[in-house]
Amino acid sequence: MKIVRHTDKDFAAKLRDVAADSSLFDAEIESRTKAILHDVFLRGDDAILDFTEKFDGAKLAAEQLVVTQAEFFNASLKADESLRAAVAEAEKNIAFFAKKSTSPAAPHRLFQPR
């Protein structure tokens, strides 16, 4: 696993490398996935509902997309310990990064968009 820290001297270059398109994935699948994500970005829940019907055959209403705290909790109990530990570590790292990146000393742009 590659570890990229915001304190690395070449952080911007490392982040660009990590965020770059990967040859490990099928280009057609990646293209379709990007199109789906773009549609969700543009249309939000309406796109989610359309794709749910298209791929799962389920016709849902927007009200059915809401996930309660109880449902989140119950789902988390079904995850194995290694997954829960990984999620907890990721949450800690994201919070740390967010705090550091909003400090006055943080660079305004971490990397240039493609």
PENORVEN-V428421 format. One record per backbone hydrogen bond with DSSP energy under -0.5 kcal/mol. CO is the residue of the C=O (numbers start at 1). NH is the residue of the N-H. E is the energy in kcal/mol with one decimal. If there is no record, write none. Layout:
CO,NH,E + CO,NH,E
This chain:
2,4,-0.6 + 3,5,-0.5 + 5,8,-2.1 + 8,11,-1.6 + 10,14,-2.4 + 11,15,-2.9 + 12,16,-2.2 + 13,17,-2.2 + 14,18,-2.4 + 15,19,-2.3 + 16,20,-1.0 + 22,25,-0.8 + 26,30,-2.6 + 27,31,-2.4 + 28,32,-2.5 + 29,33,-2.7 + 30,34,-2.5 + 31,35,-2.0 + 32,36,-2.2 + 33,37,-2.7 + 34,38,-2.5 + 35,39,-2.3 + 36,40,-2.5 + 37,41,-2.4 + 38,42,-2.3 + 39,43,-3.2 + 40,44,-2.4 + 43,46,-1.3 + 44,47,-0.8 + 44,48,-1.8 + 45,49,-2.9 + 46,50,-2.1 + 47,51,-2.9 + 48,52,-2.4 + 49,53,-2.0 + 50,54,-2.5 + 51,55,-3.0 + 52,56,-2.0 + 52,57,-0.6 + 52,58,-1.3 + 53,57,-1.1 + 57,59,-0.5 + 58,60,-0.9 + 61,64,-1.8 + 62,65,-1.8 + 63,66,-0.7 + 66,68,-0.5 + 68,72,-2.3 + 69,73,-2.7 + 70,74,-2.8 + 71,75,-2.3 + 72,76,-2.3 + 73,77,-1.7 + 74,78,-0.8 + 75,78,-0.7 + 75,79,-0.7 + 76,79,-0.8 + 80,84,-2.2 + 81,85,-2.5 + 82,86,-2.1 + 83,87,-2.6 + 84,88,-2.3 + 85,89,-2.3 + 86,90,-2.5 + 87,91,-2.6 + 88,92,-2.1 + 89,93,-2.5 + 90,94,-2.8 + 91,95,-2.3 + 92,96,-2.3 + 93,97,-2.8 + 94,98,-2.9 + 95,99,-2.3 + 96,100,-2.5 + 97,101,-3.0 + 98,102,-1.1 + 100,103,-1.1 + 103,106,-1.9
